[in-house]
Amino acid sequence: MRRVQLLSLICLSLACGEDSELAFGERARPDHAPVLILAVDGLEWDEALPLLREDELPTLAKLMAAGRFGRLRSMKPTLSPIIWTTVATGKSPPKHGILGFGKTDGPGGPVVSVFNNLDRRTKAFWEILSDRRLRVAVIGWWLTYPADPVNGLMVAQVNTLEQAEAGGTNRIKGGVVAGLSNQVHPPDREPEILSIHDRVSESLSLRLREILGQSTAAESKLERKLWSDSRWAIRADATYLEIARACDPRSFDVVALYLGGTDVVGHRFWRYTHPNAFVDPPDAEAIQSFGDLVPDYYRYVDRELGRLIEAYGEPVTVMVVSDHGMRATNTQLIWDPNGESAPVSGGHVDAPPGLVIVSGPGIRRPQTPVPLEELEASSLPFVGSVADVTPTLLAHLGVPVGRDMEGEVWWSVIERSADEAAVVPTHDDRAWKRNREQRRAEGIIIPAQDGRLEQLRALGYIE
Ligand SMILES: [Zn+2]
């Protein structure tokens, strides 16, 4: 009851946001349904299936019933900058150039700076599609700062500490940052984006209650810390979702949206969701407070995806992809509820694979639908690997695949036939490379870089 009231309150308070549609002219393919790529960090079948069986992820269930789904092979190491760049390029790290969080001064040398968008050595799908005059909106994708001059909209994920408001220090993912240029393309749309960010920030407490119900009552120092280490990611997701909802679907051929909260709350609260996996589980009260946080976040993602599809008001081809699953980590640790540190209890080293669901116009319908009760995470078929997403997207849109891409097209998933497949040797033309060189030479400002390097070192992400 309480949750229903809160929900309607939030819908009311956000109604003003629905007016400010981000329009960017007309789609290049008005006869083609827009494609929505929902990139969800750490979303996985072991968590999703029990909820699907209880009808608690109705949007995903509907997409699964009408489309194709399965496991998605990931890669090692499971570091977000690397994997999400592979997803966006169809290429492995040696080809795309993003090798982790931090850049070293020569092989084996010390880390001197963080990787940024300009370190990418090959085109991402948003550039390939822009070249073909398709309209794209890319929101919050990893390593997109400084934003690329796409044909449409790009809102970069800026990885910074935002020192002024850094309540938590375990921040790995980024968000929208007030007062920083080059994070939105075209730059004249930056005020609109920042106003969405401000609106989300102002209503964050209300939103958190909507997403997580009562599971925010932190008692111990440890839980307060875990919670403050998660809040910012939830705010980033809420901002990205709001921006995606404001995108006029008549303006975009492809909308790509990244959400990181599933991974962030998974890292922090796995021990509360899966206490039996730990020699030192939380007490009953703490489990009562936080035990539902991970499933609540899955419900939130599902609900928001449903809202997004509904807001677009027309058939949408949806691709839900994740980079890896999650598992219990630090299971032998004795946790100090009043200690200074708040170690993670969920991780993705040797974790289950990622998840993929593809559904909508242009996607094959299931041959023989299998009831949800009969699905087992460990026996779901592999649809392919993270490197296949971009080639498959291009093929679905009738855009040639680069022969230099390592991923493969899921011909058994898309309706288009392999006979129609068009290829080009590469999409990386000389003009694009020259332009990247030039942008690199101009230099970019990485906000609070020293602090960020220090943080990544403290977390063991770089040496
Ligand atoms: Zn993670």
Boltz pocket constraint, residues with backbone or C-beta under 6 A from the ligand:
constraints:
  - pocket:
      binder: B
      contacts: [[A, 42], [A, 78], [A, 263], [A, 264], [A, 267], [A, 348]]
      max_distance: 6.0
